[in-house]
Amino acid sequence: MRGRDGGFTLLEVLVAVAILGLTVVVSIQGFAAGLRLLKVAGDHQHAVLLADQKTREVVRPTLGRDDGSEGPYAWERNVRLLEAPDLVVPGRPTRWKVYEITVQVTWAERRHVEVATLRTVLDTDTPEDESTR
C-alpha cells in the first residue's frame, strides 16, 4: 500500500464544496431578508412621518373627514368633537372644546399606520364676561 501524498480525496473536496455552497446560500438569503426588512421599516417610518405631518396641519380644527395621497401612501384624516365633562364649570359657559384628530395612512395593500391626538381649543363662539377671565 502506498501512503497518502498529503492531498484531499475527491469525496473530501465534494463535501467541502457542498458545505461552502450551503453557507453562501444561507448568507445571501439572510442579507436579502435584512434588506427587505430595512425597506419595510423605511416605508413604515415614512408613513408615520406623513401621518404626523397631516395631524400637525390642523391648526383650527373643523369637524369632518378629508383624504388624499402622496406617492404610494394614501391618507385619511378625521376630526371629531369629544365630550369633556372635566372642562365644564357649573353656571358658566364652556370655553374649551376638545377635538380628536386621527390620521390613517395606508400603503402596499395591507400595510397601514394610525396616529391620533387630542387638541384643546378655546371656543371663540362663547361670550367672555368679566367673571371668566
N, C-alpha and C positions, 0 to 999 in steps of 0.2 A: 504494500500500500504506500502510496505517495502521501506526503504531508501536505498540509494546506500552504498555499502561497501567500496567505495573508489577505486575500481579496474577499469580496462578497459573493455569495451564490446568487443565482437568478431569483430564487424564492425570497431571499432577504431583500433584494432590490425591489421586487414587486410589492412586498409588504410595506416597505418604507415609502414607496410612491403612493400607495393606496392611503396610508395614514396622512401623508402630506396633502394629498388631494382632498381628503375629507376635512382636514383642518382649514385649508384655504376656502372651501365652500362654506363651512360654518362661519368663518370670519367675515366673508363677503356678505352673507345673509345678516349677520349681526350689524355690520355697518349700514346695510340697506334699511334695516328696521330702525336704526338710530336716526337715519336721515328722514324717514317717513314720520317718525315721532317729532322730530325737530320742525318739520313743515306743519304738522297738526298744531303744535304748540304755538308757532308763529301766527297761524291763522286764528287761533283762539285769542291770542293777545291782541291782534288787530281788531277782532270783533268786540272785545271788552273795551278797548280804547274808543271805538266808534260809538258803542252804547253810552259810554261816559260822556263823550262829546255831545251826543244828542240829548242827554239828560241836562247838561250844563247850558245848552242853548236856550232853555226855557227860563226867561228872566221874569216875566209876569205870566203866571200860569193861566191858561184858559182851558176850560173843560173840553174834552173831546179826544179824538184819535187822529193821528196823521202817520204817514208812512213814506218810504222812499227806498232808494237803493244807491249804493256806492260800490262800483266794481262788482265782485261776486257776492257782496253782502246786501241783504235786504233787511230793513229795519222797520219797526212799528213802535210808535210812542203813544201811550195812553196817559191822560191826565184826568184824575178824578178827585172830587172833594171828599174829605173824610170828616167824620164826626169827631169833635174834640171837646168832650164834656169838661175836661180839666181847665179849658180856657174860658169857660162860661162863668161870669160873675153874676150872681143873682141881683136883679134890679138894675143891671147895666146892659147896654147893647154889646154884643160880641164884636170885638175889634179885630180879631185874628181869624184867619182861615188856614186850614191845613190841607195841603194838596199832596196826593201821592203821584209821583211821576215814574212810570215804568217804561223801559225801553227793551225790546226783544230784538236781537239780531240773529238772523239765520243765514246759513251758507252750506254748500256741499250737501244738499238734500236733507240730511238728518241731523246736522250739527246746528246747535243754537246756544245762545247765552242770553241771560236776562239780568238787567241792572234796575234796581228800584231805589227810590229815595223819597224822603218827605221834605216838603218845603212849607214853611210858615210865612204867611204874607199878611201884612196889615191891610185890613178891609177899608178901602178908601170910600166905600159907599155908606159906611156907618158915620153918622154925625158925631163930632167930638165936642164934648162940653167941658167946662172947667173942672168937673169932678173926676174926669177920666184921665186928666193929664198927669 
